[in-house]
């Protein structure tokens, strides 16, 4: 009887391992095959901070009129609008009228919560979310959970040092994707539990 229980437990663990590996392969494939789609205009744009390239992409979208306002979420407490102006020269007018900074968010869940409050204050019903390619799935999950009635589009920004298409050949990229996949699963699990 004891051996039978161990055998069943071993089979369950093996099945769970295969499921997780298959999920990871799907996760990496979906990221690698994603490309910046033709974006529809939205009420506003939210960029989840990290690399400067993300902010640059978001500012370009604002300049193109893809949104009426931009929220830079998760800005370092020491970063000012003036320092961002200096970094992205030629966009002074936009920083004066249409760019807001959120310094309170400390993680993706916080980005979603503070962005939801910002969108509610401005009565925004559609957003473009700008973040790194590997971060798009978790960002969309967190934002969809926080603002289910807001239409969301994701713009993946491909970081130059991340080798998405051949991640298995680059240990640093493989580790980053594995960590992000684990965070994505935990976010989905937490969201599912909260909805029960």
N, C-alpha and C positions, 0 to 999 in steps of 0.2 A: 504494500500500500504506500509506504514511504517512497519507494523508488518510482512508483507511478506518479506521485505528486511532483517529484523532482523532474521527471521526464516532461510532464505537462508544463511546468514552470520554465524548463529549458526551451521548449517549443515556443512558448509565449514570448520569451525574451528574444529568441531568434527571429520570430515574426516581427516583433517591434523594431529590432535592429534593421531588418530588411526594409520595413516601412519607412524608417527614418532616413536610410540611405537613398531610397527611391525618391523620397520627398526632397532631399538635398539636391539630387540630380535635377529634379524638376525645377527647383528654386534657381539653381545656377543657369539652367538652360533658358528659363523665362527671362532672367536678367540679361544674359548674353544676347538673346534674340530681340530684346526690346530696343527700339530706336525712337528718337524724338518724333512723335507723331505730329501731324498737322493740328495745331491747337486752335480750338475755337476761342473766341473772345470770352472773357469771364468778367465778373464784377471786380475781382481783385486778385492779387498774387501774394502767395506766402512763400518765403524761402526759409528753409530750416538751415540754420547756420552751420558752418563747418569750414570748408575750403572757400577761399575768395572767389573761385570760379563759379560757385553756386550763386553768390550775390551778383556777380557780373552778368550771369544769364538772366537772373530775375530783373535786374535793372534794364537790360536790353528788351525784355518783354514789355516792361512798363513804357519804355521809349517808343516801342512799336504800337502802343495802344491796345495791347492784349488784355490789360486790366486798368482800372481807374486809380487804384491805390496799391501800395506794396507794404507788406509787413515783413520785417527781417526779425525772425523769431529766434530767441536764444542768444542774443548779442552779449558779448562779454561786458561786464559792468564798467570797465574802463574805456570802452569804445564809444566815441561820440559821433554825432552826425557830421561834424566838421572833419574828423579823421576819415570817415567814409567818403566824404566829398573829395578829399585830397586823393584818395585811392582810385576813385572813379570820376576823373575830371571830365568836364563837359556836361555833367548832369545836375548842375547846381539848382536849376529851377525845379526839377523833380524832387530833390531832397527838401526843398523849401515847402512844397505844397502836398506832396503825395507819398512820402515815405515815413513809416512809423517804425520805431524800434521797441522790441520786447526783450527786456533784460531779465525777466523772471523765470522763463522756461529753462530747466536744467537737463531735460531729456526729451525724447520724442513724445512721450505721453504729455509732458508739460507743454511742449510746442502745440499739440492738438488742443489742449484745454485753454490756453491763453489765446490761441488763434480763434477758437470758437467764440470767446467773449468779444474779441475784436470784431469778428464778422457780424455778431449779433448787434453790437453798438452801431455799426454802419449799415445794417440791414442787407448784407451781402448774401446772395443766394447761390453764387457760383465762384469757385476758386481754382486757380492753377497752383499746384504745389511743386516747388523746385527743390530737389535734393539729389544726392548721389544716386547713381544707378542701383547699387546694391541696397540702398536704403528706401527705395520707392515702395516695395511691398509692405513694409512695416509702417511707413508713414501713411500710406493710404488706409491701412487697417485702423490705425489709431484715430485718424481724422474722420473716417467714415463712422466710427463708433461714437465720437464726440459730437459730430454734427451730421446726423443721418439725413437731414432735409436739405443739405447743401450739395450741389453738383460739384464733383471734384475731378480734376484732370491732373495727371502727374507728368512733369518734365524731368526725365532722368539726365543728370549731368555726369558725363564719363570722365573720371579722374585719370590723368595721364599715367600715374604710377600704378594703377590697378589694371591687371591683365585679365579682364573678364573672359575673353574668348579662349584663352589657354590657361585657365586658373590652376589646373592640376600641375603645370610645369613651374609654378611660382609659389613656393611655400608661404610667403607673406600674404599673397592674395587668397590662397586656399584657407589659411587661418582666419583671415578677415571675413570671408564668406561663411565659414562654419560658425563663427561667433554671431554673425548677423542672422543666419538661419535659426540658431538657437533662440535669439532674442525675438525673432518673428514668431516662432512657435509659442513661446511663453506669452507674447502679447495676444495671440489668437486664443490661447487657453484662458487667460485672464478675462478677456472680453466675453468669451462664451460663458464662463462661470458667472460673471456679473449679470448676464442677460437671463440666467436661469431663475 
